[in-house]
């Protein structure tokens, strides 16, 4: 019912910036109930960790990312963004967005976008 498509990943040098996007789509019966919430990431050999999410119009960040990363959402386009600045090699990971379907217990995930920070 919910499809999430991420884009914007790639290779960036340490200290650089990158913006990833996540666009949501769905069936006619679900599109108005889709809320794209936020981002997780998973680095090689590590567990998936929360990066940031939106709730009630406010941005929330895991402590490790506050100040460097900025999450925003375009409600009209049902798209969420993650602006990443001052990137470090340890930010190398696959970044996943997720969305909730209002009125159900369903959480949907994007396919992930690779971010590689390397010189």
C-alpha positions in Angstrom: 0.0 0.0 0.0 2.9 2.3 0.7 5.9 2.8 -1.5 9.0 4.8 -0.4 11.7 5.7 -2.9 14.9 7.2 -1.6 17.4 9.1 -3.6 20.4 11.4 -3.3 22.9 9.0 -1.8 26.5 8.8 -3.1 30.1 9.3 -2.5 31.3 12.4 -0.6 34.5 13.5 0.9 34.9 14.0 4.7 33.6 17.4 5.7 31.3 17.5 2.8 27.5 17.6 2.6 24.8 15.5 1.1 21.0 15.6 1.0 18.9 12.4 0.7 15.2 12.4 -0.1 12.4 10.0 0.4 9.2 10.2 -1.6 6.1 8.3 -0.6 3.3 7.1 -2.8 0.4 4.7 -2.3 -3.0 3.5 -3.4 -5.9 5.9 -3.6 -7.2 4.4 -0.4 -4.0 5.0 1.5 -2.2 8.0 0.1 -4.0 10.5 2.4 -3.0 8.4 5.4 0.7 8.1 4.7 3.0 10.0 7.1 6.6 9.8 6.2 8.3 10.0 9.5 12.1 9.8 9.5 15.4 8.1 8.9 17.4 5.3 10.2 20.8 4.1 9.0 22.8 0.9 9.1 26.6 0.9 8.9 28.5 -2.2 7.8 28.5 -4.8 10.7 26.4 -2.6 12.9 22.7 -2.5 13.9 20.3 -0.2 12.4 20.1 3.1 14.4 17.7 6.0 14.5 18.9 9.2 12.9 16.0 11.6 13.0 12.2 11.8 12.8 9.4 14.3 12.5 6.5 14.3 15.0 3.8 16.9 15.2 5.7 19.1 13.0 8.8 19.1 15.1 12.2 17.6 14.2 13.8 15.1 16.6 17.3 13.8 16.4 19.4 11.1 18.0 22.1 12.8 20.0 24.9 11.8 17.7 23.4 13.7 14.8 22.0 16.9 16.3 23.8 19.9 14.9 25.1 18.2 11.8 22.0 16.7 10.3 18.7 18.5 9.5 15.4 16.7 8.8 12.6 18.4 6.9 9.4 17.4 5.3 7.3 18.7 2.4 3.8 17.6 3.3 2.4 18.6 -0.1 4.8 16.2 -1.8 4.8 13.6 1.0 8.5 13.8 0.8 11.1 13.8 3.6 14.6 15.1 3.4 17.8 14.6 5.4 20.5 17.3 5.0 23.8 16.0 6.2 26.7 18.3 6.8 30.2 17.9 8.1 30.1 14.3 7.1 32.6 11.9 8.7 33.8 8.5 7.5 31.8 6.9 10.2 28.6 8.3 8.6 29.1 5.7 5.8 25.9 3.6 5.9 22.8 2.7 4.1 20.1 5.3 5.0 16.5 4.1 5.2 13.4 6.2 5.5 10.2 5.0 7.0 6.5 5.9 7.0 3.5 5.1 9.1 0.0 4.5 7.8 -2.5 6.3 10.0 -5.2 4.1 11.3 -3.1 0.9 11.1 0.0 -0.6 12.8 1.8 -0.7 9.5 5.3 0.8 9.1 6.8 0.8 5.7 10.5 1.1 4.8 12.3 2.4 1.8 14.9 0.3 0.0 17.8 2.3 1.4 20.3 4.7 -0.2 24.0 4.2 0.2 26.0 7.1 1.6 29.8 6.7 1.4 32.1 9.2 3.1 35.6 8.7 1.9 38.6 10.6 0.6 
